[in-house]
Amino acid sequence: MTAVHHTTRSVSRPTVRGFTTTAVHAGQEPDPLTGAVVPPIYQTSTFVQDGINVLRAGHEYSRGSNPTRNGFETQLAALEHGDRAFAFASGLAAEDALLRAVLRPGDHIVLGGDGYGGTHRLITTVLEPWGVSNTPVDITDPTAVAAAVRPGRTALLWVETPSNPLLGIADLAAWAQIAHDAGALLVVDNTFASPYLQRPLDLGADVVVHSTTKYIGGHSDVIGGALVIPDAALAEQVKFQQFAAGAVNGPMDAYLTTRGLKTLGVRMDRHQANAQAVAEWLTGRAEVSQVLYPGLPDHPGHELAQRQMRGFGGMVSLRLSGGAAAARRVAESTRLFQLAESLGGIESLMNYPAEMTHASVAGTELAVPDDLLRLSVGIEDAEDLVADLERALGSL
């Protein structure tokens, strides 16, 4: 195990202003030269020095720092109540940098069993040959989580909540206590919830991971990832990985993500209002055997989600009574719900996880049911989304 595990946390600094006010203004000071309200995009690879190693505002080369990326990192850190944020070329690039910063051969990860297939692939396929093992667990069962810890070897507990694609809810305070009792770090993938709905650092997490491609960017036009960290020593380790390995977020990507993040609160309100309407409508359909959405009172994690989130999000999953054949037919029949990878954009997307996002876990104990569809509910008019689903289900 590495030297840095659960170190003394700096006190998180809550936003003094409201969420959306902070999203609009944090890290986004007007340009001091021209007064431009929107900071310019610093589309440059390098920076002139006033002497050998005499840097202007600390900038030397854009792999190390760039004002556009730095502004986005400041904005995201403020919204997640972290001290530092680091932006990467993708969500997996962010995860890879963190894992290489904190793990060593022989280390062990307690891994949430329901989560992004790419994370599972990275940990099992890429890291296992380097001597890093993992144990998948039911994220909703703290007893099982604690039992999976290997004293002296477990370095990380990794969980995504709400989970992808089954929308389970993990008790983050309980996960944090288990991690810290073991001298390990708790890493939370907050992609589905976003900082608008959930702040894992306030609940005891040590690192927050985002695919900023999703709700933070919000428009399906940019790829990116980020880590948010409250501990200075761990932040320095990640900063070194970001610079040394170089999978950084480019200036244009950072600009697009910053612009999306400014409207996150407004968009999430619409996403989750639409998701609630869609989930409630699906509940009454004979073609649907189960609706998975934390906002439904009969969801097993409903009360926990109410306590640790400010809303239930824009993701809905459903299982079809007619099995895999019915799921495939519906996935290929909708018009507004477009069949595509990814999620969190303003447009509604339909996904068949068993053969798309989670194909990498097919045939394993983490395989996704083949009668399952995952909906990323967009910001269109709810009645149009329901009509689209009604037409597709009516084709069965």
C-alpha positions in Angstrom: 0.0 0.0 0.0 1.1 3.5 -0.6 2.0 6.0 2.1 -1.0 8.2 1.4 -4.3 6.7 2.4 -6.7 8.3 4.7 -4.7 11.3 5.7 -5.8 14.3 7.8 -8.5 16.0 5.7 -8.5 19.8 5.4 -11.8 21.2 6.4 -14.1 21.5 3.3 -15.1 25.0 2.4 -18.8 25.2 1.8 -20.0 27.5 -0.9 -21.1 30.8 0.7 -23.3 31.6 -2.3 -26.0 29.4 -3.8 -25.1 26.5 -6.1 -25.9 28.2 -9.4 -24.4 31.5 -8.4 -21.2 29.6 -7.6 -21.4 27.7 -10.9 -21.6 30.9 -12.9 -18.9 32.8 -11.1 -16.3 30.5 -9.5 -13.1 30.5 -11.5 -14.7 32.7 -14.1 -13.4 36.2 -13.4 -13.7 38.7 -16.2 -10.6 39.1 -18.4 -8.4 41.7 -16.7 -7.0 43.0 -20.1 -10.3 43.6 -22.0 -13.0 43.3 -19.4 -14.6 40.4 -21.3 -17.3 38.9 -19.2 -16.5 35.4 -20.5 -12.8 34.6 -19.9 -10.9 33.9 -23.2 -10.0 30.4 -24.4 -6.2 30.2 -24.0 -5.6 28.0 -27.0 -1.9 27.9 -26.6 0.7 25.1 -26.0 3.3 27.3 -24.3 3.9 30.6 -22.5 6.6 33.2 -22.8 8.9 33.5 -19.8 10.3 36.8 -18.5 13.6 35.0 -17.7 14.8 31.5 -17.3 12.1 29.9 -15.2 10.6 33.3 -14.4 6.9 32.5 -15.2 4.0 34.8 -15.8 1.2 33.8 -13.4 2.8 30.4 -13.0 2.2 29.2 -16.5 5.0 27.4 -18.4 3.4 24.7 -20.7 -0.2 23.8 -21.1 0.3 20.2 -20.0 1.2 21.6 -16.6 -1.3 24.4 -16.4 -3.5 26.5 -18.7 -5.8 29.3 -17.5 -8.9 27.9 -19.2 -8.4 24.5 -17.6 -7.5 26.0 -14.3 -10.7 28.1 -14.3 -12.8 25.0 -14.8 -10.9 23.1 -12.1 -11.6 26.0 -9.6 -15.3 26.1 -10.6 -15.8 22.3 -10.1 -13.8 22.2 -6.8 -16.0 25.0 -5.4 -19.2 23.1 -6.4 -18.0 19.8 -4.9 -16.7 21.4 -1.7 -13.2 20.2 -2.4 -9.9 22.1 -2.2 -8.5 20.9 -5.6 -9.9 19.6 -8.8 -8.0 18.1 -11.8 -9.4 17.9 -15.3 -8.5 15.1 -17.7 -9.1 14.1 -21.3 -11.7 11.6 -20.3 -13.3 10.0 -17.2 -11.2 6.9 -17.6 -8.1 9.1 -17.8 -9.0 10.7 -14.5 -9.6 7.2 -12.9 -6.3 5.9 -14.3 -4.3 8.8 -12.9 -5.9 8.4 -9.4 -5.3 4.6 -9.4 -1.6 5.0 -10.4 -1.2 7.7 -7.8 -2.4 5.7 -4.9 -1.9 2.0 -5.7 1.1 -0.3 -5.7 1.5 -4.1 -6.6 -0.2 -6.2 -4.0 -2.9 -3.6 -3.2 -6.6 -4.5 -3.1 -9.8 -2.6 -4.1 -13.3 -3.2 -2.8 -15.2 -2.4 -5.9 -18.9 -1.6 -6.2 -20.5 -4.5 -8.2 -22.9 -2.3 -10.1 -21.0 0.5 -11.9 -19.6 1.7 -15.1 -18.3 -1.1 -17.3 -15.2 0.9 -18.3 -14.2 1.3 -14.6 -14.5 -2.5 -14.1 -12.4 -3.1 -17.3 -9.7 -0.7 -16.2 -9.4 -2.2 -12.8 -9.6 -5.9 -13.8 -8.0 -6.0 -17.2 -5.4 -3.2 -17.0 -4.4 -3.3 -13.3 -4.7 -7.0 -12.4 -1.6 -7.9 -14.4 0.3 -5.3 -12.3 -0.7 -7.1 -9.1 -3.8 -5.1 -8.1 -6.7 -7.3 -7.1 -10.4 -6.4 -6.4 -13.5 -7.8 -4.8 -16.9 -6.8 -6.2 -19.6 -6.1 -3.6 -23.3 -5.3 -3.4 -23.1 -1.5 -2.9 -26.3 -1.4 -0.8 -25.0 -3.9 1.8 -22.5 -2.3 4.2 -22.0 -5.6 6.0 -20.8 -7.2 2.7 -18.6 -4.2 2.0 -16.9 -4.5 5.4 -16.4 -8.2 4.9 -14.7 -7.7 1.6 -11.9 -5.5 3.2 -8.5 -7.3 3.4 -6.7 -5.8 6.4 -3.3 -4.4 5.4 -4.0 -4.7 1.7 -7.2 -2.9 0.9 -6.2 0.6 -0.4 -9.4 1.8 -2.0 -13.1 1.4 -1.7 -14.7 2.4 -5.0 -18.5 3.1 -5.4 -20.8 4.7 -7.8 -24.1 6.0 -6.5 -26.7 6.1 -7.9 -25.2 3.0 -9.6 -24.9 2.3 -13.3 -27.2 0.9 -14.6 -29.3 -0.6 -11.8 -29.6 2.7 -9.9 -28.8 1.3 -6.5 -28.1 3.7 -3.6 -25.0 3.3 -1.4 -24.9 4.7 2.1 -21.8 6.9 1.6 -21.4 7.7 5.3 -21.2 4.0 6.1 -18.8 3.3 3.2 -16.6 6.1 4.4 -16.5 4.7 8.0 -15.6 1.3 6.7 -12.8 2.7 4.4 -11.3 4.8 7.1 -11.4 2.1 9.8 -9.3 0.1 7.3 -6.9 2.9 6.6 -8.2 3.1 3.0 -9.5 5.8 0.8 -13.2 6.1 -0.3 -13.6 7.0 -4.0 -17.1 8.0 -5.2 -18.1 8.2 -8.8 -20.6 11.1 -8.7 -21.3 11.2 -12.4 -25.0 10.2 -12.2 -25.9 12.6 -9.4 -23.6 15.5 -10.2 -22.6 18.0 -7.5 -26.0 19.6 -7.8 -27.7 16.6 -6.3 -25.0 15.0 -4.1 -21.7 16.1 -2.5 -19.8 12.9 -1.4 -16.9 14.8 0.2 -19.4 16.2 2.7 -20.4 12.6 3.5 -16.9 11.4 4.2 -15.5 10.5 0.7 -11.8 11.2 0.0 -12.0 11.6 -3.8 -14.9 12.3 -6.2 -14.6 11.1 -9.8 -16.6 12.5 -12.7 -17.0 11.8 -16.3 -17.5 15.4 -17.2 -18.7 14.2 -20.6 -22.1 13.6 -18.9 -24.2 16.0 -16.8 -21.4 18.5 -16.1 -20.7 19.1 -19.8 -24.4 18.4 -20.5 -24.6 18.8 -24.3 -23.0 15.6 -25.7 -20.3 17.7 -27.5 -17.2 17.2 -25.3 -15.2 14.4 -23.7 -13.6 14.9 -20.3 -13.1 13.6 -16.7 -12.2 15.1 -13.4 -11.1 14.3 -9.8 -12.0 16.5 -6.8 -9.8 16.1 -3.7 -9.9 17.7 -0.2 -6.5 16.4 1.0 -3.4 18.4 0.0 -0.9 15.5 0.0 -3.1 13.3 -2.2 -3.8 16.3 -4.5 -0.1 16.7 -5.1 0.3 13.1 -6.0 -2.6 13.4 -8.5 -1.2 16.6 -9.9 2.1 14.9 -10.6 0.3 12.1 -12.4 -1.6 14.6 -14.4 1.6 16.4 -15.5 3.8 13.4 -15.9 1.4 11.2 -17.8 -0.2 14.1 -19.6 -3.8 13.0 -20.2 -5.0 16.6 -19.6 -8.2 18.3 -20.7 -7.5 20.7 -23.6 -8.4 24.4 -23.6 -11.4 24.0 -25.9 -12.7 21.0 -24.0 -12.3 22.8 -20.7 -14.2 25.9 -22.1 -17.1 23.8 -23.3 -17.3 21.9 -20.0 -17.2 25.2 -18.0 -20.0 26.6 -20.1 -22.0 23.5 -19.5 -21.3 23.5 -15.7 -22.7 27.0 -15.4 -26.2 25.7 -16.2 -26.0 22.4 -14.4 -28.6 23.3 -11.7 -31.1 24.5 -14.2 -30.7 21.5 -16.4 -30.8 19.0 -13.6 -34.1 20.3 -12.3 -35.6 19.6 -15.7 -33.9 16.2 -16.1 -35.2 14.9 -12.8 -38.7 16.3 -13.2 -38.9 14.6 -16.6 -37.4 11.4 -15.2 -39.9 11.3 -12.4 -42.8 11.7 -14.8 -41.4 9.0 -17.1 -40.8 6.6 -14.2 -44.3 7.0 -12.8 -45.8 6.5 -16.2 -43.7 3.3 -16.9 -44.8 1.9 -13.5 -48.3 1.3 -14.8 -47.3 -0.5 -18.1 -47.9 -4.2 -18.5 -45.0 -4.5 -20.8 -42.6 -3.4 -18.0 -41.8 -5.8 -15.2 -39.8 -3.4 -13.1 -38.9 0.3 -13.0 -35.7 1.3 -11.3 -35.7 4.9 -10.2 -34.8 6.2 -6.7 -37.6 8.8 -6.9 -40.3 6.0 -6.7 -41.4 5.4 -3.1 -41.0 1.6 -3.5 -37.4 1.9 -4.6 -35.3 0.1 -1.8 -33.0 3.1 -1.7 -35.6 5.8 -1.8 -35.4 7.0 1.8 -31.5 6.9 1.8 -31.5 8.9 -1.4 -33.8 11.4 0.2 -31.3 11.9 3.0 -28.0 12.1 1.1 -29.2 13.7 -2.2 -31.3 16.8 -3.0 -33.1 15.0 -5.9 -33.2 11.7 -7.6 -31.6 12.5 -10.9 -32.3 12.0 -14.6 -31.6 8.3 -15.1 -34.3 5.7 -15.3 -33.8 1.9 -15.9 -36.6 -0.6 -16.7 -36.9 -4.3 -17.3 -39.2 -5.7 -19.9 -41.8 -8.4 -19.3 -41.0 -9.9 -22.7 -37.3 -10.4 -21.9 -34.3 -9.6 -24.0 -36.2 -9.7 -27.3 -38.7 -7.1 -26.1 -35.9 -4.9 -24.7 -34.0 -5.0 -28.0 -37.2 -4.1 -29.9 -38.0 -1.1 -27.7 -34.4 0.1 -27.9 -34.6 0.1 -31.6 -38.1 1.6 -31.9 -38.0 4.9 -30.1 -37.5 8.2 -32.0 -36.9 10.9 -29.4 -35.0 8.5 -27.2 -32.0 8.0 -29.5 -30.1 4.7 -29.3 -26.6 5.7 -28.2 -23.8 5.3 -25.7 -23.3 8.0 -23.0 -25.8 10.0 -20.9 -26.5 13.3 -19.2 -27.0 15.4 -22.4 -30.0 17.6 -23.0 -31.3 15.1 -25.5 -32.9 11.8 -24.3 -30.9 8.7 -25.0 -31.7 5.0 -24.9 -29.1 2.3 -24.0 -29.1 -1.5 -24.0 -26.4 -2.0 -21.4 -26.0 -5.8 -21.8 -24.5 -5.3 -25.2 -23.4 -1.6 -25.1 -22.0 0.2 -22.0 -21.6 -3.0 -20.0 -20.6 -5.5 -22.6 -17.2 -5.8 -20.9 -18.8 -7.6 -17.9 -20.9 -10.0 -20.0 -20.5 -13.6 -18.7 -19.2 -12.5 -15.3 -21.0 -12.2 -11.9 -21.5 -8.5 -12.7 -23.4 -9.1 -16.0 -26.3 -6.8 -16.6 -29.8 -8.4 -17.1 -30.5 -8.7 -20.8 -34.0 -7.5 -20.4 -32.8 -4.1 -19.0 -32.9 -0.7 -20.8 -31.3 2.4 -19.4 -32.9 5.8 -20.2 -31.0 9.1 -19.9 -34.0 11.4 -19.7 -33.4 14.7 -21.4 -35.0 18.1 -21.1 -37.6 17.8 -23.9 -41.2 18.1 -23.0 -42.2 15.2 -20.8 -45.4 14.5 -22.6 -43.5 14.0 -25.9 -41.1 11.6 -24.1 -43.9 9.6 -22.7 -45.6 9.5 -26.2 -42.4 8.2 -27.7 -42.1 5.4 -25.1 -45.8 4.6 -25.5 -45.4 4.2 -29.2 -42.3 1.9 -28.8 -43.9 -0.2 -26.1 -47.0 -0.5 -28.2 -45.0 -2.2 -30.9 -44.5 -5.3 -28.7 
